[in-house]
Amino acid sequence: MRTVITTDNRGRKTVFLVRDTDPDSAAGRGIPIGPPDFDGLDLEEVKKELNNQLVETGILTWLDVQKNPTALSGAVRSAMVGRIVELYKRQEAKHG
């Protein structure tokens, strides 16, 4: 088995597992490896959580970002990582 990277019409890349003898064009009929479909992210919830994290940590202005850039990356991580991990788990459950 080997992997093939495809790009869809929206420019998103996906990795598929295909038999060694299959042409690259057979990737869509192969086993999807990932990454998961991020259309499953509830971006409104992500934006709300990010907003609230920034308020709670006091990152309100460009000056605040400059003073504490790790707080900004922490807020983004907090709003996104758990949700992305859930997408990976769902993909694993779906494709085993």
N, C-alpha and C positions, 0 to 999 in steps of 0.2 A: 504494500500500500504506500501511497505517496500523497503529498498535499499539493493542492492547486489553489492559488489566490485568484479570485475573480473580483471584478468591479461592476457594480450594478449601474443602472442608468442615472442614479443620483450621486454617483461617485464614491459610494461606500464599498470598501473592500471586505471580503469574507473569505475564510479558508474552508475548503472542503477536502475530505479524504476520498481518494479514488483508487481503483485498482491500478497496479503498475502498468498494465496493458491498455488502460483506457486513455483516450486522448484528453487533452485539457478541456476540450469543448464539452466533455461529459461531466464536468464539475457539478453542475446544477442537479445532477442525478446522484451525486455522491453523498457522503455523510457530512453534514455541516458541523464544523469544529467550532467556529466562532469568529469574532466575538458575538455576544448575544445581540438581539434586535433592540436597539435603544429607543425605538418608537414606544416601547413599554414604559418609559420614564414619564412620570407625571410632572411635567416641567412647571406647572403652576404651583405644585407643592414644593418643588425644589426652590423656586424663586421666593416663596413665602418663608421657607426655613432659612434660606440664605439671608434674606432681609432681616429676619428676627435675630439670627446669630450676629450679624454686623451691628445691630442696635445694642444687643446685650454686651458685646465686647467693646463697644465704643469706637468702632471703625465707621465714622460718619463722613469724613472729609479726606481729601488727598493728603493733607498733612498727617491725619491719623494713620493712613496707609504707610506713609514714609516712616513714621515713628515706630510702627509695629507691623511690618509686612508679614510676619508669621501668623498674626491673628487673622489676616485676610485669607491666607492659604488654609488655615485651620477651619475657618468658617465654610469655605468652599468644600473642603474635604468632608466636613460634618454633614453638609447638605447633600452631597453626591455619593460618597463611597458606599454607604450602607444600601442605598437603592441600587447601585450598580452591582454590588455583591448579590443582592436578591435576584437580579436578572440572570446572573451566571448560575445561581442555584436552580432557578426555574428551567434554564436551558439544559442543565445537567439532568434534571428530573424528566424532562421531555424526551431527550435523546439518549439518556442512560449512558 
